[in-house]
C-alpha cells in the first residue's frame, strides 16, 4: 500500500508531459489470461485480489484526503479551469 501512496504523491506533483494532459501509472499488473490453460481456475481469484487492493487504496486515499466531493468539471472541459 505504501508504494501505491508514494506513486500517488509523485503523480500529484509531476508535470504533465508536453503531449499529454493525464498521467498513467500501473499500480499492479496481472498476467495475461487469454491463452492460459488455467484461466477459469485463477481468473476469479485474481479479480477478487485486484478488487480488494482497490478497496484498500480507496480507503487509504479517503483517510488521507477525506471523503470524495462532487466537482463541476465543465470549466476544465470548456478550457477555462480555475487557477
Steps between C-alpha positions, in 0.01 A plus 500: 500500500780742582649467152163591347462804723856600407406470132198722568722758673731498197217543250350789693816710456625367165451736205304369206699393194485743208283261297256393774261650751472191721735272689482123476655286771476122518463416867463130441493282189356157453624224278325445168211254537393460139736216411523359848397135546386575857320828422170389651672377815696816575305786337234543770755481782724755328204734443412475869860589595495806274165614638623458859814701418289769336274523805800529735649775284168688493487481880860619535437796267177583684683487834766734364287753309147452629189373330459571128308816417312569176670752268377688197732394217347731239767772547765240414303379199441855373868586532457752783618313811536682831850618591 
